[in-house]
Amino acid sequence: MSSLASEPPHLLTPLAAVWPEAAPAEKPAGPPPATASAKAAPAAVQVAFVLLDLGAKRVSLCGDFNGWSKEATPMTREDNGYWKTTLTLAPGRYEYKFVVDGEWIPDPLARDNVWNHHGTLNSVLEVRG
């Protein structure tokens, strides 16, 4: 067996083996450095939810943003009969319902509703940043 240094280079010999200075520079380990053109994460948005129900005694907002918990997001009744709450949500698609005195209802003002696995409607909200 002879070493590469004692034989003339073959046509298929890598250039780096014959001319070490031609070897490509090693890439640094780790993630690439941040650049000014990298996009920042979309900002969260304040979203107001409103329901008009003059006879309701208790209203809460439930959805995939709060684990569908009836207790997580109670709404406040205004003097004019509107129930309101505001959430800070990241951009995305959310399904939700109101719980009015124990009864689950979709938002009557929602632009979009979808059927859920219970055979009832969930309201849909698209939050854009």
Backbone as a chain_set.jsonl record, in Angstrom:
{"seq": "MSSLASEPPHLLTPLAAVWPEAAPAEKPAGPPPATASAKAAPAAVQVAFVLLDLGAKRVSLCGDFNGWSKEATPMTREDNGYWKTTLTLAPGRYEYKFVVDGEWIPDPLARDNVWNHHGTLNSVLEVRG", "coords": {"N": [[0.836, -1.159, 0.0], [0.575, 2.184, -0.818], [1.153, 5.586, 0.102], [-0.836, 8.562, -0.334], [0.772, 10.765, -0.777], [3.029, 9.761, -2.039], [2.159, 8.9, -4.496], [1.142, 10.015, -7.725], [-1.527, 12.392, -8.065], [-4.813, 11.184, -8.684], [-7.404, 11.449, -11.136], [-9.862, 11.359, -9.838], [-9.268, 11.991, -7.255], [-10.02, 13.784, -4.359], [-9.974, 17.33, -4.329], [-9.225, 18.588, -1.949], [-7.559, 16.713, -0.789], [-5.275, 16.87, -2.229], [-4.631, 19.529, -2.301], [-4.6, 21.133, 0.413], [-5.35, 23.73, 1.249], [-7.575, 24.28, -0.204], [-9.701, 23.148, 0.983], [-13.068, 23.189, 2.11], [-14.297, 25.7, 4.329], [-14.971, 25.006, 7.743], [-18.216, 24.626, 9.043], [-19.742, 26.648, 11.538], [-20.745, 25.374, 14.719], [-24.061, 24.924, 16.021], [-27.061, 27.013, 15.992], [-27.889, 29.097, 13.138], [-26.785, 32.528, 12.978], [-28.93, 35.176, 14.116], [-30.771, 37.235, 11.915], [-31.549, 40.48, 10.637], [-33.662, 40.278, 8.934], [-35.14, 38.178, 9.801], [-38.313, 36.983, 10.778], [-40.294, 38.199, 13.418], [-42.123, 36.648, 16.089], [-45.665, 36.526, 15.691], [-47.637, 39.07, 17.157], [-49.718, 38.931, 20.076], [-53.269, 39.441, 20.244], [-55.833, 41.598, 21.405], [-59.03, 40.456, 22.038], [-62.418, 41.012, 21.996], [-65.281, 39.585, 23.405], [-68.746, 39.391, 23.127], [-72.076, 39.132, 24.286], [-75.532, 39.404, 23.997], [-77.921, 39.052, 26.333], [-80.586, 39.488, 28.057], [-81.924, 38.204, 30.16], [-80.158, 36.479, 31.405], [-78.391, 35.038, 34.162], [-75.866, 34.183, 34.696], [-72.97, 34.055, 32.734], [-70.473, 32.507, 30.81], [-67.406, 32.162, 28.959], [-66.259, 29.694, 26.858], [-63.765, 27.689, 25.34], [-61.332, 26.358, 22.979], [-59.147, 27.777, 23.732], [-59.145, 27.962, 26.477], [-59.295, 25.426, 27.48], [-61.917, 24.534, 27.395], [-63.21, 25.132, 29.759], [-65.777, 25.842, 32.01], [-65.525, 27.53, 34.144], [-63.259, 29.065, 33.772], [-63.351, 31.501, 32.291], [-65.292, 33.751, 33.178], [-67.958, 35.982, 32.268], [-68.727, 39.498, 32.299], [-71.585, 41.3, 33.256], [-73.003, 44.057, 31.705], [-74.737, 47.184, 32.294], [-76.573, 47.542, 30.229], [-77.383, 45.013, 29.453], [-75.649, 43.526, 27.958], [-73.199, 40.993, 27.943], [-69.784, 40.786, 28.598], [-66.335, 40.097, 27.829], [-62.77, 40.171, 27.598], [-60.074, 38.765, 25.879], [-56.601, 37.951, 25.506], [-55.224, 36.795, 22.686], [-53.159, 34.67, 20.727], [-52.328, 34.82, 17.232], [-54.365, 32.712, 15.227], [-56.653, 29.912, 14.818], [-59.678, 29.496, 16.512], [-62.101, 27.649, 18.374], [-65.2, 28.118, 20.015], [-67.717, 28.633, 22.619], [-70.576, 30.019, 24.335], [-71.604, 29.74, 27.734], [-74.601, 29.876, 29.075], [-76.278, 30.348, 31.908], [-75.813, 27.62, 32.447], [-76.411, 26.402, 30.005], [-75.047, 25.463, 26.928], [-74.254, 27.485, 24.23], [-73.826, 28.458, 20.792], [-72.111, 31.35, 19.468], [-74.303, 33.84, 18.577], [-73.58, 35.885, 16.859], [-71.427, 35.033, 15.428], [-69.375, 34.631, 12.542], [-68.747, 32.222, 11.45], [-69.452, 28.797, 11.988], [-68.945, 25.465, 13.227], [-69.615, 21.936, 13.178], [-69.416, 19.965, 16.122], [-68.084, 17.115, 17.982], [-70.199, 16.435, 19.617], [-72.444, 16.817, 18.225], [-73.409, 19.361, 18.079], [-73.156, 22.925, 17.464], [-70.07, 24.714, 17.273], [-68.735, 27.948, 17.603], [-66.533, 29.775, 15.448], [-63.46, 31.464, 15.457], [-61.137, 33.462, 13.828], [-58.06, 34.657, 14.487], [-55.973, 37.232, 13.589], [-52.663, 38.422, 13.281]], "CA": [[0.0, 0.0, 0.0], [1.375, 3.401, -0.855], [0.4, 6.74, 0.593], [-1.26, 9.52, -1.337], [1.87, 11.689, -1.051], [4.019, 9.154, -2.914], [1.576, 8.653, -5.816], [0.583, 11.211, -8.362], [-2.976, 12.461, -7.849], [-5.702, 10.572, -9.661], [-8.454, 12.39, -11.541], [-10.975, 11.328, -8.89], [-8.803, 12.361, -5.929], [-10.624, 15.064, -3.962], [-9.065, 18.471, -4.376], [-8.73, 18.868, -0.6], [-6.492, 15.771, -0.458], [-4.092, 17.278, -2.965], [-4.379, 20.943, -2.032], [-5.344, 21.326, 1.665], [-5.929, 25.066, 1.398], [-8.833, 24.357, -0.951], [-10.763, 22.505, 1.754], [-14.095, 24.162, 2.51], [-14.255, 26.123, 5.733], [-15.901, 24.266, 8.579], [-19.374, 25.408, 9.463], [-19.814, 26.765, 12.993], [-21.782, 24.561, 15.35], [-25.159, 25.683, 16.604], [-28.008, 27.624, 15.059], [-27.348, 30.238, 12.395], [-27.006, 33.793, 13.679], [-30.167, 35.88, 13.784], [-30.603, 38.333, 10.971], [-32.578, 41.511, 10.746], [-34.807, 39.919, 8.112], [-35.902, 37.1, 10.439], [-39.603, 37.477, 11.24], [-40.606, 38.05, 14.834], [-43.374, 35.935, 16.324], [-46.8, 37.445, 15.619], [-48.069, 39.587, 18.459], [-51.046, 38.559, 20.532], [-54.284, 40.446, 19.928], [-56.953, 41.706, 22.337], [-60.271, 40.083, 21.363], [-63.59, 41.212, 22.852], [-66.418, 38.697, 23.183], [-69.949, 40.067, 23.62], [-73.326, 38.398, 24.109], [-76.699, 40.096, 24.534], [-78.909, 38.155, 26.945], [-81.144, 40.292, 29.148], [-82.41, 37.398, 31.269], [-79.127, 35.578, 31.943], [-77.865, 35.316, 35.496], [-74.434, 33.889, 34.673], [-72.478, 33.711, 31.397], [-69.024, 32.32, 30.712], [-66.882, 31.891, 27.628], [-65.49, 28.452, 26.835], [-63.22, 27.392, 24.027], [-60.067, 25.624, 23.011], [-58.141, 28.669, 24.331], [-59.142, 27.808, 27.937], [-59.571, 24.032, 27.819], [-63.367, 24.374, 27.46], [-63.589, 25.224, 31.163], [-66.894, 26.762, 32.289], [-65.14, 28.451, 35.215], [-62.029, 29.793, 33.452], [-63.547, 32.844, 31.727], [-66.633, 34.312, 33.402], [-68.196, 37.249, 31.591], [-69.289, 40.539, 33.15], [-72.814, 41.895, 32.709], [-73.085, 45.514, 31.665], [-76.083, 47.684, 32.613], [-77.438, 47.463, 29.052], [-77.735, 43.626, 29.173], [-74.568, 42.85, 27.244], [-72.172, 40.29, 28.695], [-68.526, 41.055, 27.895], [-65.015, 39.735, 28.348], [-61.702, 40.387, 26.621], [-58.952, 37.836, 26.005], [-55.432, 38.175, 24.667], [-55.027, 35.544, 21.948], [-52.17, 34.629, 19.65], [-52.968, 34.538, 15.946], [-54.727, 31.314, 15.004], [-58.074, 29.564, 14.69], [-60.215, 29.061, 17.791], [-63.508, 27.298, 18.476], [-65.691, 28.561, 21.323], [-69.149, 28.721, 22.899], [-70.967, 30.663, 25.577], [-72.417, 28.928, 28.635], [-75.569, 30.805, 29.654], [-77.023, 29.663, 32.966], [-75.604, 26.179, 32.303], [-76.708, 25.935, 28.652], [-73.999, 25.774, 25.954], [-74.81, 28.03, 22.987], [-72.847, 29.11, 19.916], [-72.212, 32.807, 19.391], [-75.251, 34.203, 17.517], [-72.966, 36.854, 15.953], [-70.242, 34.445, 14.785], [-69.416, 34.532, 11.075], [-68.552, 30.833, 11.057], [-69.701, 27.764, 12.989], [-68.636, 24.112, 12.757], [-70.183, 20.878, 14.008], [-68.467, 19.306, 17.015], [-68.351, 15.683, 18.167], [-71.435, 16.274, 20.389], [-73.55, 17.053, 17.312], [-73.859, 20.745, 18.204], [-72.268, 23.867, 16.782], [-69.081, 25.581, 17.916], [-68.414, 29.148, 16.831], [-65.135, 29.798, 15.026], [-62.824, 32.779, 15.428], [-59.8, 33.521, 13.242], [-57.314, 35.811, 14.99], [-54.84, 37.573, 12.721], [-51.724, 39.328, 13.942]], "C": [[0.886, 1.228, 0.0], [0.528, 4.566, -0.415], [0.09, 7.675, -0.556], [-0.122, 10.448, -1.723], [2.88, 11.085, -2.021], [3.475, 8.864, -4.297], [1.119, 9.964, -6.429], [-0.935, 11.227, -8.154], [-3.735, 11.836, -9.01], [-6.769, 11.592, -10.01], [-9.6, 12.445, -10.526], [-10.54, 11.655, -7.467], [-9.429, 13.7, -5.554], [-9.575, 16.166, -3.928], [-8.464, 18.758, -3.013], [-7.59, 17.933, -0.216], [-5.183, 16.174, -1.12], [-3.673, 18.69, -2.578], [-5.163, 21.328, -0.775], [-5.956, 22.708, 1.823], [-7.263, 25.204, 0.68], [-9.99, 23.722, -0.186], [-11.794, 23.549, 2.171], [-13.976, 24.48, 3.996], [-15.295, 25.339, 6.515], [-17.031, 25.194, 9.004], [-19.388, 25.488, 10.981], [-20.95, 25.9, 13.53], [-22.87, 25.468, 15.887], [-26.033, 26.316, 15.545], [-27.367, 28.796, 14.323], [-27.612, 31.53, 13.147], [-28.295, 34.453, 13.211], [-29.86, 37.021, 12.836], [-31.75, 39.311, 11.135], [-33.815, 41.134, 9.951], [-35.622, 38.78, 8.715], [-37.191, 37.682, 11.006], [-39.769, 37.217, 12.725], [-41.917, 37.275, 14.957], [-44.526, 36.933, 16.284], [-47.259, 37.834, 17.024], [-49.46, 39.088, 18.792], [-51.993, 39.739, 20.331], [-55.36, 40.429, 21.019], [-58.247, 41.427, 21.564], [-61.415, 40.228, 22.363], [-64.69, 40.241, 22.434], [-67.618, 39.344, 23.85], [-71.163, 39.199, 23.329], [-74.443, 39.221, 24.728], [-77.681, 39.045, 25.039], [-79.429, 38.858, 28.193], [-81.543, 39.468, 30.361], [-81.356, 36.523, 31.929], [-78.667, 36.021, 33.32], [-76.352, 35.089, 35.559], [-74.046, 33.452, 33.262], [-70.969, 33.539, 31.477], [-68.668, 31.977, 29.273], [-66.014, 30.648, 27.715], [-64.981, 28.216, 25.428], [-61.918, 26.639, 24.138], [-58.93, 26.485, 23.55], [-58.107, 28.559, 25.852], [-59.52, 26.391, 28.372], [-61.052, 23.721, 27.972], [-63.866, 24.384, 28.906], [-64.699, 26.25, 31.357], [-66.525, 27.809, 33.33], [-63.99, 29.376, 34.833], [-62.267, 31.239, 33.012], [-64.982, 33.324, 31.95], [-66.749, 35.663, 32.693], [-68.89, 38.208, 32.559], [-70.508, 41.15, 32.475], [-72.738, 43.411, 32.822], [-74.529, 45.929, 31.972], [-77.062, 47.534, 31.45], [-77.803, 46.023, 28.666], [-76.692, 42.851, 28.396], [-73.607, 42.205, 28.24], [-70.878, 40.413, 27.921], [-67.341, 40.435, 28.621], [-64.01, 39.96, 27.222], [-60.57, 39.418, 26.923], [-57.806, 38.295, 25.119], [-55.1, 36.844, 24.01], [-53.945, 35.704, 20.89], [-52.902, 34.383, 18.336], [-53.215, 33.037, 15.773], [-56.227, 31.153, 14.903], [-58.548, 28.982, 16.018], [-61.686, 28.693, 17.648], [-63.958, 27.655, 19.893], [-67.202, 28.502, 21.396], [-69.343, 29.566, 24.143], [-71.723, 29.634, 26.418], [-73.305, 29.91, 29.394], [-76.441, 30.038, 30.634], [-76.985, 28.144, 32.784], [-75.849, 25.622, 30.916], [-75.624, 26.412, 27.684], [-74.647, 26.271, 24.667], [-73.685, 28.593, 22.117], [-73.095, 30.617, 19.905], [-73.179, 33.173, 18.268], [-74.674, 35.204, 16.519], [-71.747, 36.299, 15.206], [-70.436, 34.36, 13.275], [-69.331, 33.087, 10.607], [-68.817, 29.919, 12.244], [-69.359, 26.415, 12.378], [-69.3, 23.117, 13.713], [-69.08, 20.282, 14.878], [-68.859, 17.84, 17.196], [-69.582, 15.403, 19.045], [-72.667, 16.468, 19.504], [-74.151, 18.441, 17.447], [-72.833, 21.65, 17.53], [-71.3, 24.551, 17.735], [-68.902, 26.79, 17.02], [-66.93, 29.154, 16.557], [-64.662, 31.247, 14.952], [-61.449, 32.641, 14.819], [-59.14, 34.797, 13.728], [-56.117, 36.023, 14.076], [-53.986, 38.603, 13.413], [-51.485, 40.601, 13.201]], "O": [[1.856, 1.292, 0.756], [-0.696, 4.531, -0.548], [0.692, 7.582, -1.626], [-0.046, 10.882, -2.872], [3.53, 11.825, -2.76], [4.26, 8.601, -5.209], [0.754, 10.903, -5.722], [-1.555, 10.166, -8.077], [-3.337, 11.953, -10.169], [-7.008, 12.517, -9.235], [-10.239, 13.487, -10.378], [-11.363, 11.602, -6.553], [-9.378, 14.649, -6.337], [-8.429, 15.939, -3.541], [-7.296, 19.138, -2.929], [-6.739, 18.303, 0.593], [-4.105, 15.852, -0.621], [-2.482, 18.999, -2.538], [-6.291, 21.807, -0.888], [-6.991, 22.844, 2.474], [-8.006, 26.153, 0.934], [-11.131, 23.75, -0.648], [-11.434, 24.667, 2.542], [-13.6, 23.631, 4.804], [-16.375, 25.044, 6.004], [-16.826, 26.375, 9.283], [-19.08, 24.503, 11.651], [-21.978, 25.721, 12.877], [-22.63, 26.641, 16.174], [-25.781, 26.175, 14.349], [-26.423, 29.412, 14.818], [-28.589, 31.611, 13.891], [-28.699, 34.307, 12.057], [-28.828, 37.683, 12.942], [-32.79, 38.986, 11.708], [-34.908, 41.614, 10.251], [-36.687, 38.446, 8.196], [-37.177, 38.74, 11.636], [-39.425, 36.145, 13.225], [-42.723, 37.257, 14.026], [-44.397, 38.053, 16.777], [-47.26, 37.018, 17.946], [-50.28, 38.853, 17.905], [-51.563, 40.89, 20.258], [-55.748, 39.362, 21.496], [-58.527, 42.081, 20.559], [-61.383, 39.64, 23.444], [-64.988, 40.099, 21.248], [-67.534, 39.795, 24.992], [-71.269, 38.603, 22.257], [-74.317, 39.686, 25.861], [-78.205, 38.247, 24.261], [-78.796, 38.828, 29.249], [-81.507, 39.973, 31.483], [-81.649, 35.878, 32.935], [-78.566, 37.214, 33.608], [-75.65, 35.708, 36.358], [-74.698, 32.596, 32.666], [-70.275, 34.321, 32.126], [-69.515, 31.56, 28.483], [-65.125, 30.567, 28.564], [-65.668, 28.502, 24.447], [-61.454, 26.32, 25.233], [-57.843, 25.965, 23.804], [-57.144, 29.011, 26.473], [-60.001, 26.18, 29.486], [-61.407, 22.736, 28.619], [-64.844, 23.71, 29.23], [-64.576, 27.394, 30.92], [-67.15, 28.867, 33.389], [-63.766, 30.38, 35.509], [-61.463, 32.115, 33.33], [-65.795, 33.309, 31.026], [-65.765, 36.386, 32.54], [-69.551, 37.786, 33.509], [-70.481, 41.477, 31.289], [-72.45, 43.966, 33.882], [-75.437, 45.1, 31.913], [-78.266, 47.412, 31.674], [-78.468, 45.82, 27.651], [-76.834, 41.644, 28.196], [-73.252, 42.806, 29.254], [-70.857, 40.172, 26.714], [-67.341, 40.272, 29.841], [-64.364, 39.939, 26.043], [-60.156, 39.267, 28.072], [-58.023, 38.953, 24.101], [-54.739, 35.881, 24.687], [-53.836, 36.747, 20.245], [-53.984, 33.797, 18.332], [-52.376, 32.209, 16.13], [-56.975, 32.13, 14.902], [-57.909, 28.094, 16.582], [-62.428, 29.334, 16.903], [-63.196, 27.513, 20.849], [-67.885, 28.345, 20.384], [-68.407, 29.802, 24.907], [-72.402, 28.761, 25.876], [-72.834, 30.672, 30.239], [-77.241, 29.189, 30.241], [-78.0, 27.467, 32.947], [-75.524, 24.462, 30.665], [-75.316, 27.602, 27.62], [-75.482, 25.584, 24.079], [-72.709, 29.138, 22.633], [-74.166, 31.085, 20.29], [-72.911, 32.852, 17.11], [-75.227, 35.362, 15.43], [-71.109, 37.02, 14.439], [-71.528, 34.054, 12.795], [-69.781, 32.755, 9.511], [-68.446, 30.235, 13.375], [-69.465, 26.231, 11.165], [-69.517, 23.409, 14.888], [-67.947, 20.115, 14.427], [-69.851, 17.383, 16.629], [-69.968, 14.244, 19.2], [-73.798, 16.307, 19.964], [-75.268, 18.684, 16.99], [-71.779, 21.195, 17.086], [-71.66, 24.918, 18.854], [-68.917, 26.66, 15.796], [-66.148, 28.606, 17.334], [-65.364, 32.127, 14.455], [-60.666, 31.792, 15.246], [-59.602, 35.896, 13.421], [-55.345, 35.098, 13.823], [-54.488, 39.532, 14.045], [-50.713, 41.445, 13.656]]}, "num_chains": 1, "name": "protein.A"}
